[in-house]
Amino acid sequence: MGKVITFAELRKIKDCLPDGSIQRIANELRVPVETIWNYFGGHSYQQGQSCGIHIEHGPDRGYILIEDTTILNMALSLIEETA
């Protein structure tokens, strides 16, 4: 099941990640690091891929429908580990 959050919330999660987390998630999922950047709002589609997120315009820079929450859940776990 998907999850809807604001773009601002997604960026806040990314900003709270400990150093090296993007690379760690990419390594664990065996995807290019650019794919993880794209998940968090980047636009590096030459080497990375789309990650099943859909952006709708709205407050807080829009809403994000995340179809697969695997990366989100991994990010939240990494943040929790350092808390």
Secondary structure, 3 states (H helix, E strand, C coil): CCEEEEHHHHHHHHHHCCCCHHHHHHHHHCCCHHHHHHHCCCCCCCCCCCCCEEEECCCCCCEEEECCCHHHHHHHHHHHHHC
